[in-house]
Amino acid sequence: MDLVQGPARDWRMAQDTISYLVLHRCDPSCNMARYYVLSIEPSLFGDVTLIREWGRIGQPGRRRIELYESQSRAVEALETWLRRKRRRGYLLRGG
């Protein structure tokens, strides 16, 4: 079952055109305004990296860079993180 919907569903087909995915989760009643960014980029040495950045909207966030041996492994990891965040209530920002 494919949990990915909307623009993210076409991630595999449009890997060369999408540079990053931005998700957000806002709930004014809890004073919650968070973002999560996922991107796949090459490293300086030619490896494939998955870069994850998250934090409160309007504030500096945290960043993690993970190295992968192939583009397909990085895409699998991106889709796994995307599913996790969607389950927690993050929405894909359009654009």
HTML snippet that shows the backbone in 3Dmol.js (N, CA, C, O; Angstrom):
<script src="https://3Dmol.org/build/3Dmol-min.js"></script>
<div id="view" style="width:600px;height:400px;position:relative"></div>
<script>
const pdb = `
ATOM      1  N   MET A   1       0.837  -1.179   0.000  1.00  0.00           N
ATOM      2  CA  MET A   1       0.000   0.000   0.000  1.00  0.00           C
ATOM      3  C   MET A   1       0.879   1.237   0.000  1.00  0.00           C
ATOM      4  O   MET A   1       1.785   1.351   0.825  1.00  0.00           O
ATOM      5  N   ASP A   2       0.626   2.162  -0.908  1.00  0.00           N
ATOM      6  CA  ASP A   2       1.423   3.375  -1.043  1.00  0.00           C
ATOM      7  C   ASP A   2       0.788   4.491  -0.221  1.00  0.00           C
ATOM      8  O   ASP A   2      -0.303   4.961  -0.543  1.00  0.00           O
ATOM      9  N   LEU A   3       1.479   4.918   0.849  1.00  0.00           N
ATOM     10  CA  LEU A   3       0.959   5.974   1.713  1.00  0.00           C
ATOM     11  C   LEU A   3       1.257   7.362   1.182  1.00  0.00           C
ATOM     12  O   LEU A   3       0.656   8.338   1.632  1.00  0.00           O
ATOM     13  N   VAL A   4       2.168   7.466   0.238  1.00  0.00           N
ATOM     14  CA  VAL A   4       2.572   8.755  -0.288  1.00  0.00           C
ATOM     15  C   VAL A   4       1.530   9.233  -1.294  1.00  0.00           C
ATOM     16  O   VAL A   4       1.176   8.513  -2.227  1.00  0.00           O
ATOM     17  N   GLN A   5       1.042  10.462  -1.092  1.00  0.00           N
ATOM     18  CA  GLN A   5       0.026  11.007  -1.981  1.00  0.00           C
ATOM     19  C   GLN A   5       0.476  12.355  -2.513  1.00  0.00           C
ATOM     20  O   GLN A   5       1.436  12.941  -2.013  1.00  0.00           O
ATOM     21  N   GLY A   6      -0.226  12.846  -3.533  1.00  0.00           N
ATOM     22  CA  GLY A   6       0.030  14.174  -4.076  1.00  0.00           C
ATOM     23  C   GLY A   6       1.365  14.240  -4.799  1.00  0.00           C
ATOM     24  O   GLY A   6       1.804  13.253  -5.389  1.00  0.00           O
ATOM     25  N   PRO A   7       2.031  15.431  -4.753  1.00  0.00           N
ATOM     26  CA  PRO A   7       3.286  15.623  -5.483  1.00  0.00           C
ATOM     27  C   PRO A   7       4.376  14.648  -5.076  1.00  0.00           C
ATOM     28  O   PRO A   7       5.228  14.306  -5.895  1.00  0.00           O
ATOM     29  N   ALA A   8       4.369  14.189  -3.825  1.00  0.00           N
ATOM     30  CA  ALA A   8       5.419  13.273  -3.376  1.00  0.00           C
ATOM     31  C   ALA A   8       5.292  11.907  -4.022  1.00  0.00           C
ATOM     32  O   ALA A   8       6.277  11.175  -4.118  1.00  0.00           O
ATOM     33  N   ARG A   9       4.084  11.549  -4.471  1.00  0.00           N
ATOM     34  CA  ARG A   9       3.885  10.244  -5.105  1.00  0.00           C
ATOM     35  C   ARG A   9       4.729  10.128  -6.369  1.00  0.00           C
ATOM     36  O   ARG A   9       5.143   9.026  -6.730  1.00  0.00           O
ATOM     37  N   ASP A  10       4.989  11.231  -7.042  1.00  0.00           N
ATOM     38  CA  ASP A  10       5.747  11.226  -8.286  1.00  0.00           C
ATOM     39  C   ASP A  10       7.245  11.376  -8.043  1.00  0.00           C
ATOM     40  O   ASP A  10       8.001  11.618  -8.984  1.00  0.00           O
ATOM     41  N   TRP A  11       7.683  11.234  -6.791  1.00  0.00           N
ATOM     42  CA  TRP A  11       9.092  11.425  -6.459  1.00  0.00           C
ATOM     43  C   TRP A  11       9.998  10.528  -7.290  1.00  0.00           C
ATOM     44  O   TRP A  11      10.987  11.003  -7.848  1.00  0.00           O
ATOM     45  N   ARG A  12       9.676   9.225  -7.383  1.00  0.00           N
ATOM     46  CA  ARG A  12      10.540   8.306  -8.126  1.00  0.00           C
ATOM     47  C   ARG A  12      10.657   8.694  -9.587  1.00  0.00           C
ATOM     48  O   ARG A  12      11.737   8.607 -10.171  1.00  0.00           O
ATOM     49  N   MET A  13       9.556   9.120 -10.181  1.00  0.00           N
ATOM     50  CA  MET A  13       9.570   9.445 -11.606  1.00  0.00           C
ATOM     51  C   MET A  13      10.246  10.786 -11.875  1.00  0.00           C
ATOM     52  O   MET A  13      10.781  10.998 -12.963  1.00  0.00           O
ATOM     53  N   ALA A  14      10.228  11.690 -10.903  1.00  0.00           N
ATOM     54  CA  ALA A  14      10.728  13.039 -11.146  1.00  0.00           C
ATOM     55  C   ALA A  14      11.908  13.371 -10.242  1.00  0.00           C
ATOM     56  O   ALA A  14      12.040  14.514  -9.805  1.00  0.00           O
ATOM     57  N   GLN A  15      12.760  12.408  -9.954  1.00  0.00           N
ATOM     58  CA  GLN A  15      13.882  12.633  -9.052  1.00  0.00           C
ATOM     59  C   GLN A  15      14.786  13.761  -9.520  1.00  0.00           C
ATOM     60  O   GLN A  15      15.332  14.497  -8.697  1.00  0.00           O
ATOM     61  N   ASP A  16      14.950  13.908 -10.819  1.00  0.00           N
ATOM     62  CA  ASP A  16      15.855  14.921 -11.329  1.00  0.00           C
ATOM     63  C   ASP A  16      15.257  16.321 -11.246  1.00  0.00           C
ATOM     64  O   ASP A  16      15.995  17.305 -11.287  1.00  0.00           O
ATOM     65  N   THR A  17      13.944  16.431 -11.132  1.00  0.00           N
ATOM     66  CA  THR A  17      13.328  17.746 -11.120  1.00  0.00           C
ATOM     67  C   THR A  17      12.995  18.234  -9.715  1.00  0.00           C
ATOM     68  O   THR A  17      12.916  19.444  -9.505  1.00  0.00           O
ATOM     69  N   ILE A  18      12.798  17.346  -8.744  1.00  0.00           N
ATOM     70  CA  ILE A  18      12.491  17.751  -7.376  1.00  0.00           C
ATOM     71  C   ILE A  18      13.795  17.811  -6.601  1.00  0.00           C
ATOM     72  O   ILE A  18      14.488  16.802  -6.472  1.00  0.00           O
ATOM     73  N   SER A  19      14.140  18.997  -6.079  1.00  0.00           N
ATOM     74  CA  SER A  19      15.380  19.097  -5.330  1.00  0.00           C
ATOM     75  C   SER A  19      15.161  18.858  -3.839  1.00  0.00           C
ATOM     76  O   SER A  19      16.075  18.403  -3.151  1.00  0.00           O
ATOM     77  N   TYR A  20      13.968  19.157  -3.328  1.00  0.00           N
ATOM     78  CA  TYR A  20      13.694  18.893  -1.924  1.00  0.00           C
ATOM     79  C   TYR A  20      12.193  18.864  -1.668  1.00  0.00           C
ATOM     80  O   TYR A  20      11.402  19.389  -2.452  1.00  0.00           O
ATOM     81  N   LEU A  21      11.820  18.243  -0.558  1.00  0.00           N
ATOM     82  CA  LEU A  21      10.427  18.191  -0.117  1.00  0.00           C
ATOM     83  C   LEU A  21      10.333  18.938   1.204  1.00  0.00           C
ATOM     84  O   LEU A  21      11.153  18.738   2.101  1.00  0.00           O
ATOM     85  N   VAL A  22       9.322  19.806   1.320  1.00  0.00           N
ATOM     86  CA  VAL A  22       9.114  20.577   2.541  1.00  0.00           C
ATOM     87  C   VAL A  22       7.789  20.154   3.155  1.00  0.00           C
ATOM     88  O   VAL A  22       6.751  20.173   2.493  1.00  0.00           O
ATOM     89  N   LEU A  23       7.835  19.771   4.425  1.00  0.00           N
ATOM     90  CA  LEU A  23       6.629  19.395   5.158  1.00  0.00           C
ATOM     91  C   LEU A  23       6.451  20.370   6.317  1.00  0.00           C
ATOM     92  O   LEU A  23       7.421  20.946   6.811  1.00  0.00           O
ATOM     93  N   HIS A  24       5.228  20.546   6.734  1.00  0.00           N
ATOM     94  CA  HIS A  24       4.981  21.415   7.878  1.00  0.00           C
ATOM     95  C   HIS A  24       3.853  20.847   8.730  1.00  0.00           C
ATOM     96  O   HIS A  24       3.009  20.084   8.259  1.00  0.00           O
ATOM     97  N   ARG A  25       3.867  21.246   9.997  1.00  0.00           N
ATOM     98  CA  ARG A  25       2.849  20.810  10.944  1.00  0.00           C
ATOM     99  C   ARG A  25       2.535  21.996  11.847  1.00  0.00           C
ATOM    100  O   ARG A  25       3.382  22.427  12.629  1.00  0.00           O
ATOM    101  N   CYS A  26       1.325  22.519  11.740  1.00  0.00           N
ATOM    102  CA  CYS A  26       0.928  23.690  12.513  1.00  0.00           C
ATOM    103  C   CYS A  26      -0.344  23.389  13.291  1.00  0.00           C
ATOM    104  O   CYS A  26      -1.302  22.839  12.749  1.00  0.00           O
ATOM    105  N   ASP A  27      -0.341  23.752  14.557  1.00  0.00           N
ATOM    106  CA  ASP A  27      -1.518  23.628  15.414  1.00  0.00           C
ATOM    107  C   ASP A  27      -1.495  24.806  16.389  1.00  0.00           C
ATOM    108  O   ASP A  27      -0.824  24.742  17.419  1.00  0.00           O
ATOM    109  N   PRO A  28      -2.228  25.887  16.070  1.00  0.00           N
ATOM    110  CA  PRO A  28      -2.199  27.079  16.920  1.00  0.00           C
ATOM    111  C   PRO A  28      -2.647  26.815  18.359  1.00  0.00           C
ATOM    112  O   PRO A  28      -2.174  27.485  19.278  1.00  0.00           O
ATOM    113  N   SER A  29      -3.548  25.853  18.574  1.00  0.00           N
ATOM    114  CA  SER A  29      -4.016  25.578  19.933  1.00  0.00           C
ATOM    115  C   SER A  29      -2.898  25.039  20.829  1.00  0.00           C
ATOM    116  O   SER A  29      -2.955  25.192  22.050  1.00  0.00           O
ATOM    117  N   CYS A  30      -1.896  24.419  20.237  1.00  0.00           N
ATOM    118  CA  CYS A  30      -0.750  23.889  20.995  1.00  0.00           C
ATOM    119  C   CYS A  30       0.502  24.745  20.810  1.00  0.00           C
ATOM    120  O   CYS A  30       1.580  24.383  21.281  1.00  0.00           O
ATOM    121  N   ASN A  31       0.358  25.884  20.121  1.00  0.00           N
ATOM    122  CA  ASN A  31       1.492  26.745  19.796  1.00  0.00           C
ATOM    123  C   ASN A  31       2.573  25.960  19.048  1.00  0.00           C
ATOM    124  O   ASN A  31       3.764  26.107  19.322  1.00  0.00           O
ATOM    125  N   MET A  32       2.135  25.118  18.094  1.00  0.00           N
ATOM    126  CA  MET A  32       3.040  24.274  17.323  1.00  0.00           C
ATOM    127  C   MET A  32       3.137  24.785  15.891  1.00  0.00           C
ATOM    128  O   MET A  32       2.126  24.960  15.212  1.00  0.00           O
ATOM    129  N   ALA A  33       4.355  25.020  15.445  1.00  0.00           N
ATOM    130  CA  ALA A  33       4.617  25.409  14.063  1.00  0.00           C
ATOM    131  C   ALA A  33       5.982  24.833  13.694  1.00  0.00           C
ATOM    132  O   ALA A  33       7.016  25.444  13.964  1.00  0.00           O
ATOM    133  N   ARG A  34       5.978  23.664  13.082  1.00  0.00           N
ATOM    134  CA  ARG A  34       7.216  22.959  12.786  1.00  0.00           C
ATOM    135  C   ARG A  34       7.370  22.718  11.291  1.00  0.00           C
ATOM    136  O   ARG A  34       6.392  22.708  10.543  1.00  0.00           O
ATOM    137  N   TYR A  35       8.606  22.528  10.875  1.00  0.00           N
ATOM    138  CA  TYR A  35       8.894  22.183   9.484  1.00  0.00           C
ATOM    139  C   TYR A  35       9.848  20.996   9.448  1.00  0.00           C
ATOM    140  O   TYR A  35      10.547  20.707  10.420  1.00  0.00           O
ATOM    141  N   TYR A  36       9.860  20.315   8.303  1.00  0.00           N
ATOM    142  CA  TYR A  36      10.759  19.193   8.071  1.00  0.00           C
ATOM    143  C   TYR A  36      11.102  19.205   6.592  1.00  0.00           C
ATOM    144  O   TYR A  36      10.199  19.201   5.756  1.00  0.00           O
ATOM    145  N   VAL A  37      12.371  19.218   6.250  1.00  0.00           N
ATOM    146  CA  VAL A  37      12.829  19.267   4.860  1.00  0.00           C
ATOM    147  C   VAL A  37      13.641  18.010   4.573  1.00  0.00           C
ATOM    148  O   VAL A  37      14.520  17.639   5.351  1.00  0.00           O
ATOM    149  N   LEU A  38      13.341  17.356   3.450  1.00  0.00           N
ATOM    150  CA  LEU A  38      14.075  16.177   2.989  1.00  0.00           C
ATOM    151  C   LEU A  38      14.646  16.473   1.607  1.00  0.00           C
ATOM    152  O   LEU A  38      13.930  16.957   0.731  1.00  0.00           O
ATOM    153  N   SER A  39      15.922  16.186   1.408  1.00  0.00           N
ATOM    154  CA  SER A  39      16.502  16.377   0.079  1.00  0.00           C
ATOM    155  C   SER A  39      17.591  15.344  -0.172  1.00  0.00           C
ATOM    156  O   SER A  39      18.261  14.882   0.752  1.00  0.00           O
ATOM    157  N   ILE A  40      17.749  14.996  -1.431  1.00  0.00           N
ATOM    158  CA  ILE A  40      18.821  14.093  -1.863  1.00  0.00           C
ATOM    159  C   ILE A  40      19.766  14.908  -2.722  1.00  0.00           C
ATOM    160  O   ILE A  40      19.365  15.518  -3.713  1.00  0.00           O
ATOM    161  N   GLU A  41      21.039  14.906  -2.318  1.00  0.00           N
ATOM    162  CA  GLU A  41      22.038  15.708  -3.016  1.00  0.00           C
ATOM    163  C   GLU A  41      23.350  14.930  -3.090  1.00  0.00           C
ATOM    164  O   GLU A  41      23.595  14.048  -2.266  1.00  0.00           O
ATOM    165  N   PRO A  42      24.192  15.250  -4.070  1.00  0.00           N
ATOM    166  CA  PRO A  42      25.516  14.614  -4.121  1.00  0.00           C
ATOM    167  C   PRO A  42      26.449  15.283  -3.114  1.00  0.00           C
ATOM    168  O   PRO A  42      26.317  16.474  -2.830  1.00  0.00           O
ATOM    169  N   SER A  43      27.386  14.514  -2.580  1.00  0.00           N
ATOM    170  CA  SER A  43      28.401  15.080  -1.687  1.00  0.00           C
ATOM    171  C   SER A  43      29.581  15.562  -2.536  1.00  0.00           C
ATOM    172  O   SER A  43      29.603  15.375  -3.753  1.00  0.00           O
ATOM    173  N   LEU A  44      30.535  16.169  -1.889  1.00  0.00           N
ATOM    174  CA  LEU A  44      31.728  16.636  -2.613  1.00  0.00           C
ATOM    175  C   LEU A  44      32.525  15.491  -3.216  1.00  0.00           C
ATOM    176  O   LEU A  44      33.270  15.689  -4.176  1.00  0.00           O
ATOM    177  N   PHE A  45      32.374  14.295  -2.660  1.00  0.00           N
ATOM    178  CA  PHE A  45      33.143  13.148  -3.122  1.00  0.00           C
ATOM    179  C   PHE A  45      32.338  12.214  -4.020  1.00  0.00           C
ATOM    180  O   PHE A  45      32.785  11.112  -4.336  1.00  0.00           O
ATOM    181  N   GLY A  46      31.147  12.658  -4.429  1.00  0.00           N
ATOM    182  CA  GLY A  46      30.351  11.874  -5.359  1.00  0.00           C
ATOM    183  C   GLY A  46      29.389  10.892  -4.730  1.00  0.00           C
ATOM    184  O   GLY A  46      28.663  10.203  -5.447  1.00  0.00           O
ATOM    185  N   ASP A  47      29.360  10.807  -3.396  1.00  0.00           N
ATOM    186  CA  ASP A  47      28.403   9.935  -2.728  1.00  0.00           C
ATOM    187  C   ASP A  47      27.016  10.570  -2.791  1.00  0.00           C
ATOM    188  O   ASP A  47      26.878  11.763  -3.058  1.00  0.00           O
ATOM    189  N   VAL A  48      26.007   9.767  -2.546  1.00  0.00           N
ATOM    190  CA  VAL A  48      24.630  10.259  -2.499  1.00  0.00           C
ATOM    191  C   VAL A  48      24.281  10.509  -1.040  1.00  0.00           C
ATOM    192  O   VAL A  48      24.524   9.655  -0.187  1.00  0.00           O
ATOM    193  N   THR A  49      23.713  11.674  -0.747  1.00  0.00           N
ATOM    194  CA  THR A  49      23.350  12.001   0.632  1.00  0.00           C
ATOM    195  C   THR A  49      21.865  12.303   0.746  1.00  0.00           C
ATOM    196  O   THR A  49      21.254  12.855  -0.169  1.00  0.00           O
ATOM    197  N   LEU A  50      21.303  11.932   1.876  1.00  0.00           N
ATOM    198  CA  LEU A  50      19.958  12.346   2.254  1.00  0.00           C
ATOM    199  C   LEU A  50      20.149  13.376   3.350  1.00  0.00           C
ATOM    200  O   LEU A  50      20.734  13.088   4.394  1.00  0.00           O
ATOM    201  N   ILE A  51      19.650  14.578   3.105  1.00  0.00           N
ATOM    202  CA  ILE A  51      19.768  15.651   4.082  1.00  0.00           C
ATOM    203  C   ILE A  51      18.396  15.883   4.698  1.00  0.00           C
ATOM    204  O   ILE A  51      17.414  16.117   3.993  1.00  0.00           O
ATOM    205  N   ARG A  52      18.343  15.813   6.031  1.00  0.00           N
ATOM    206  CA  ARG A  52      17.105  16.055   6.775  1.00  0.00           C
ATOM    207  C   ARG A  52      17.319  17.280   7.641  1.00  0.00           C
ATOM    208  O   ARG A  52      18.307  17.374   8.369  1.00  0.00           O
ATOM    209  N   GLU A  53      16.386  18.221   7.558  1.00  0.00           N
ATOM    210  CA  GLU A  53      16.458  19.422   8.380  1.00  0.00           C
ATOM    211  C   GLU A  53      15.096  19.654   9.004  1.00  0.00           C
ATOM    212  O   GLU A  53      14.074  19.527   8.330  1.00  0.00           O
ATOM    213  N   TRP A  54      15.069  19.998  10.304  1.00  0.00           N
ATOM    214  CA  TRP A  54      13.795  20.184  10.983  1.00  0.00           C
ATOM    215  C   TRP A  54      13.934  21.208  12.092  1.00  0.00           C
ATOM    216  O   TRP A  54      15.030  21.487  12.579  1.00  0.00           O
ATOM    217  N   GLY A  55      12.786  21.764  12.478  1.00  0.00           N
ATOM    218  CA  GLY A  55      12.777  22.721  13.578  1.00  0.00           C
ATOM    219  C   GLY A  55      11.480  23.498  13.620  1.00  0.00           C
ATOM    220  O   GLY A  55      10.507  23.149  12.951  1.00  0.00           O
ATOM    221  N   ARG A  56      11.478  24.554  14.411  1.00  0.00           N
ATOM    222  CA  ARG A  56      10.325  25.426  14.527  1.00  0.00           C
ATOM    223  C   ARG A  56      10.366  26.441  13.391  1.00  0.00           C
ATOM    224  O   ARG A  56      11.428  26.978  13.076  1.00  0.00           O
ATOM    225  N   ILE A  57       9.233  26.701  12.783  1.00  0.00           N
ATOM    226  CA  ILE A  57       9.166  27.658  11.678  1.00  0.00           C
ATOM    227  C   ILE A  57       9.631  29.016  12.174  1.00  0.00           C
ATOM    228  O   ILE A  57       9.161  29.505  13.202  1.00  0.00           O
ATOM    229  N   GLY A  58      10.555  29.622  11.442  1.00  0.00           N
ATOM    230  CA  GLY A  58      11.097  30.919  11.791  1.00  0.00           C
ATOM    231  C   GLY A  58      12.344  30.864  12.664  1.00  0.00           C
ATOM    232  O   GLY A  58      12.919  31.904  12.984  1.00  0.00           O
ATOM    233  N   GLN A  59      12.764  29.674  13.049  1.00  0.00           N
ATOM    234  CA  GLN A  59      13.942  29.501  13.897  1.00  0.00           C
ATOM    235  C   GLN A  59      14.952  28.601  13.198  1.00  0.00           C
ATOM    236  O   GLN A  59      14.579  27.802  12.339  1.00  0.00           O
ATOM    237  N   PRO A  60      16.240  28.725  13.561  1.00  0.00           N
ATOM    238  CA  PRO A  60      17.217  27.793  13.002  1.00  0.00           C
ATOM    239  C   PRO A  60      16.889  26.365  13.454  1.00  0.00           C
ATOM    240  O   PRO A  60      16.465  26.142  14.588  1.00  0.00           O
ATOM    241  N   GLY A  61      17.090  25.427  12.568  1.00  0.00           N
ATOM    242  CA  GLY A  61      16.758  24.042  12.888  1.00  0.00           C
ATOM    243  C   GLY A  61      17.984  23.173  13.029  1.00  0.00           C
ATOM    244  O   GLY A  61      19.117  23.656  13.038  1.00  0.00           O
ATOM    245  N   ARG A  62      17.738  21.891  13.137  1.00  0.00           N
ATOM    246  CA  ARG A  62      18.799  20.896  13.191  1.00  0.00           C
ATOM    247  C   ARG A  62      18.934  20.255  11.824  1.00  0.00           C
ATOM    248  O   ARG A  62      17.991  20.256  11.033  1.00  0.00           O
ATOM    249  N   ARG A  63      20.108  19.709  11.548  1.00  0.00           N
ATOM    250  CA  ARG A  63      20.358  19.089  10.246  1.00  0.00           C
ATOM    251  C   ARG A  63      21.162  17.811  10.430  1.00  0.00           C
ATOM    252  O   ARG A  63      22.119  17.756  11.203  1.00  0.00           O
ATOM    253  N   ARG A  64      20.743  16.788   9.696  1.00  0.00           N
ATOM    254  CA  ARG A  64      21.462  15.507   9.665  1.00  0.00           C
ATOM    255  C   ARG A  64      21.747  15.164   8.207  1.00  0.00           C
ATOM    256  O   ARG A  64      20.893  15.332   7.337  1.00  0.00           O
ATOM    257  N   ILE A  65      22.952  14.684   7.959  1.00  0.00           N
ATOM    258  CA  ILE A  65      23.348  14.268   6.615  1.00  0.00           C
ATOM    259  C   ILE A  65      23.709  12.788   6.689  1.00  0.00           C
ATOM    260  O   ILE A  65      24.569  12.387   7.474  1.00  0.00           O
ATOM    261  N   GLU A  66      23.043  11.984   5.865  1.00  0.00           N
ATOM    262  CA  GLU A  66      23.274  10.541   5.841  1.00  0.00           C
ATOM    263  C   GLU A  66      23.816  10.153   4.475  1.00  0.00           C
ATOM    264  O   GLU A  66      23.274  10.566   3.449  1.00  0.00           O
ATOM    265  N   LEU A  67      24.883   9.362   4.456  1.00  0.00           N
ATOM    266  CA  LEU A  67      25.491   8.903   3.202  1.00  0.00           C
ATOM    267  C   LEU A  67      24.902   7.564   2.787  1.00  0.00           C
ATOM    268  O   LEU A  67      24.633   6.707   3.629  1.00  0.00           O
ATOM    269  N   TYR A  68      24.700   7.386   1.474  1.00  0.00           N
ATOM    270  CA  TYR A  68      24.188   6.134   0.925  1.00  0.00           C
ATOM    271  C   TYR A  68      25.049   5.722  -0.257  1.00  0.00           C
ATOM    272  O   TYR A  68      25.647   6.553  -0.940  1.00  0.00           O
ATOM    273  N   GLU A  69      25.094   4.411  -0.478  1.00  0.00           N
ATOM    274  CA  GLU A  69      25.940   3.894  -1.555  1.00  0.00           C
ATOM    275  C   GLU A  69      25.309   4.025  -2.929  1.00  0.00           C
ATOM    276  O   GLU A  69      26.006   3.919  -3.938  1.00  0.00           O
ATOM    277  N   SER A  70      23.989   4.256  -2.990  1.00  0.00           N
ATOM    278  CA  SER A  70      23.336   4.408  -4.297  1.00  0.00           C
ATOM    279  C   SER A  70      22.140   5.349  -4.190  1.00  0.00           C
ATOM    280  O   SER A  70      21.607   5.583  -3.105  1.00  0.00           O
ATOM    281  N   GLN A  71      21.740   5.870  -5.312  1.00  0.00           N
ATOM    282  CA  GLN A  71      20.585   6.769  -5.386  1.00  0.00           C
ATOM    283  C   GLN A  71      19.316   6.047  -4.927  1.00  0.00           C
ATOM    284  O   GLN A  71      18.481   6.634  -4.238  1.00  0.00           O
ATOM    285  N   SER A  72      19.174   4.785  -5.304  1.00  0.00           N
ATOM    286  CA  SER A  72      17.958   4.056  -4.947  1.00  0.00           C
ATOM    287  C   SER A  72      17.837   3.866  -3.431  1.00  0.00           C
ATOM    288  O   SER A  72      16.733   3.937  -2.890  1.00  0.00           O
ATOM    289  N   ARG A  73      18.948   3.629  -2.745  1.00  0.00           N
ATOM    290  CA  ARG A  73      18.910   3.491  -1.283  1.00  0.00           C
ATOM    291  C   ARG A  73      18.529   4.818  -0.619  1.00  0.00           C
ATOM    292  O   ARG A  73      17.782   4.844   0.360  1.00  0.00           O
ATOM    293  N   ALA A  74      19.052   5.911  -1.164  1.00  0.00           N
ATOM    294  CA  ALA A  74      18.720   7.231  -0.621  1.00  0.00           C
ATOM    295  C   ALA A  74      17.239   7.543  -0.826  1.00  0.00           C
ATOM    296  O   ALA A  74      16.596   8.112   0.056  1.00  0.00           O
ATOM    297  N   VAL A  75      16.700   7.174  -1.981  1.00  0.00           N
ATOM    298  CA  VAL A  75      15.275   7.396  -2.258  1.00  0.00           C
ATOM    299  C   VAL A  75      14.418   6.552  -1.313  1.00  0.00           C
ATOM    300  O   VAL A  75      13.397   7.026  -0.816  1.00  0.00           O
ATOM    301  N   GLU A  76      14.823   5.313  -1.062  1.00  0.00           N
ATOM    302  CA  GLU A  76      14.092   4.465  -0.106  1.00  0.00           C
ATOM    303  C   GLU A  76      14.064   5.111   1.278  1.00  0.00           C
ATOM    304  O   GLU A  76      13.025   5.130   1.938  1.00  0.00           O
ATOM    305  N   ALA A  77      15.206   5.638   1.712  1.00  0.00           N
ATOM    306  CA  ALA A  77      15.279   6.282   3.019  1.00  0.00           C
ATOM    307  C   ALA A  77      14.410   7.535   3.056  1.00  0.00           C
ATOM    308  O   ALA A  77      13.731   7.790   4.051  1.00  0.00           O
ATOM    309  N   LEU A  78      14.428   8.313   1.984  1.00  0.00           N
ATOM    310  CA  LEU A  78      13.588   9.507   1.905  1.00  0.00           C
ATOM    311  C   LEU A  78      12.117   9.133   2.021  1.00  0.00           C
ATOM    312  O   LEU A  78      11.370   9.774   2.760  1.00  0.00           O
ATOM    313  N   GLU A  79      11.701   8.111   1.304  1.00  0.00           N
ATOM    314  CA  GLU A  79      10.295   7.695   1.346  1.00  0.00           C
ATOM    315  C   GLU A  79       9.909   7.176   2.728  1.00  0.00           C
ATOM    316  O   GLU A  79       8.780   7.384   3.174  1.00  0.00           O
ATOM    317  N   THR A  80      10.844   6.498   3.414  1.00  0.00           N
ATOM    318  CA  THR A  80      10.584   6.026   4.771  1.00  0.00           C
ATOM    319  C   THR A  80      10.369   7.207   5.712  1.00  0.00           C
ATOM    320  O   THR A  80       9.421   7.207   6.498  1.00  0.00           O
ATOM    321  N   TRP A  81      11.245   8.219   5.640  1.00  0.00           N
ATOM    322  CA  TRP A  81      11.088   9.401   6.481  1.00  0.00           C
ATOM    323  C   TRP A  81       9.809  10.149   6.139  1.00  0.00           C
ATOM    324  O   TRP A  81       9.130  10.656   7.033  1.00  0.00           O
ATOM    325  N   LEU A  82       9.476  10.222   4.864  1.00  0.00           N
ATOM    326  CA  LEU A  82       8.253  10.905   4.445  1.00  0.00           C
ATOM    327  C   LEU A  82       7.027  10.224   5.042  1.00  0.00           C
ATOM    328  O   LEU A  82       6.127  10.898   5.543  1.00  0.00           O
ATOM    329  N   ARG A  83       6.982   8.895   4.993  1.00  0.00           N
ATOM    330  CA  ARG A  83       5.856   8.156   5.588  1.00  0.00           C
ATOM    331  C   ARG A  83       5.768   8.401   7.094  1.00  0.00           C
ATOM    332  O   ARG A  83       4.679   8.610   7.628  1.00  0.00           O
ATOM    333  N   ARG A  84       6.910   8.377   7.774  1.00  0.00           N
ATOM    334  CA  ARG A  84       6.927   8.613   9.224  1.00  0.00           C
ATOM    335  C   ARG A  84       6.348   9.978   9.561  1.00  0.00           C
ATOM    336  O   ARG A  84       5.521  10.107  10.464  1.00  0.00           O
ATOM    337  N   LYS A  85       6.781  10.979   8.841  1.00  0.00           N
ATOM    338  CA  LYS A  85       6.335  12.336   9.131  1.00  0.00           C
ATOM    339  C   LYS A  85       4.862  12.530   8.783  1.00  0.00           C
ATOM    340  O   LYS A  85       4.145  13.235   9.493  1.00  0.00           O
ATOM    341  N   ARG A  86       4.408  11.910   7.696  1.00  0.00           N
ATOM    342  CA  ARG A  86       2.984  12.008   7.332  1.00  0.00           C
ATOM    343  C   ARG A  86       2.114  11.361   8.406  1.00  0.00           C
ATOM    344  O   ARG A  86       1.038  11.873   8.715  1.00  0.00           O
ATOM    345  N   ARG A  87       2.567  10.235   8.984  1.00  0.00           N
ATOM    346  CA  ARG A  87       1.823   9.590  10.069  1.00  0.00           C
ATOM    347  C   ARG A  87       1.742  10.477  11.309  1.00  0.00           C
ATOM    348  O   ARG A  87       0.774  10.402  12.065  1.00  0.00           O
ATOM    349  N   ARG A  88       2.743  11.305  11.514  1.00  0.00           N
ATOM    350  CA  ARG A  88       2.764  12.191  12.685  1.00  0.00           C
ATOM    351  C   ARG A  88       2.011  13.496  12.441  1.00  0.00           C
ATOM    352  O   ARG A  88       1.965  14.360  13.317  1.00  0.00           O
ATOM    353  N   GLY A  89       1.418  13.642  11.251  1.00  0.00           N
ATOM    354  CA  GLY A  89       0.591  14.818  10.999  1.00  0.00           C
ATOM    355  C   GLY A  89       1.217  15.897  10.154  1.00  0.00           C
ATOM    356  O   GLY A  89       0.607  16.950   9.968  1.00  0.00           O
ATOM    357  N   TYR A  90       2.420  15.682   9.627  1.00  0.00           N
ATOM    358  CA  TYR A  90       3.032  16.673   8.764  1.00  0.00           C
ATOM    359  C   TYR A  90       2.361  16.641   7.397  1.00  0.00           C
ATOM    360  O   TYR A  90       2.012  15.575   6.890  1.00  0.00           O
ATOM    361  N   LEU A  91       2.187  17.810   6.812  1.00  0.00           N
ATOM    362  CA  LEU A  91       1.586  17.935   5.494  1.00  0.00           C
ATOM    363  C   LEU A  91       2.626  18.422   4.506  1.00  0.00           C
ATOM    364  O   LEU A  91       3.494  19.221   4.855  1.00  0.00           O
ATOM    365  N   LEU A  92       2.544  17.948   3.284  1.00  0.00           N
ATOM    366  CA  LEU A  92       3.464  18.357   2.244  1.00  0.00           C
ATOM    367  C   LEU A  92       3.094  19.764   1.800  1.00  0.00           C
ATOM    368  O   LEU A  92       1.948  20.028   1.433  1.00  0.00           O
ATOM    369  N   ARG A  93       4.055  20.653   1.835  1.00  0.00           N
ATOM    370  CA  ARG A  93       3.817  22.017   1.402  1.00  0.00           C
ATOM    371  C   ARG A  93       3.798  22.044  -0.121  1.00  0.00           C
ATOM    372  O   ARG A  93       4.716  21.528  -0.759  1.00  0.00           O
ATOM    373  N   GLY A  94       2.783  22.626  -0.700  1.00  0.00           N
ATOM    374  CA  GLY A  94       2.643  22.678  -2.155  1.00  0.00           C
ATOM    375  C   GLY A  94       3.672  23.572  -2.801  1.00  0.00           C
ATOM    376  O   GLY A  94       4.247  24.450  -2.157  1.00  0.00           O
ATOM    377  N   GLY A  95       3.906  23.337  -4.105  1.00  0.00           N
ATOM    378  CA  GLY A  95       4.821  24.203  -4.820  1.00  0.00           C
ATOM    379  C   GLY A  95       5.836  23.471  -5.598  1.00  0.00           C
ATOM    380  O   GLY A  95       6.675  24.089  -6.253  1.00  0.00           O
TER     381      GLY A  95
END
`;
const viewer = $3Dmol.createViewer("view");
viewer.addModel(pdb, "pdb");
viewer.setStyle({}, {cartoon: {color: "spectrum"}});
viewer.zoomTo();
viewer.render();
</script>
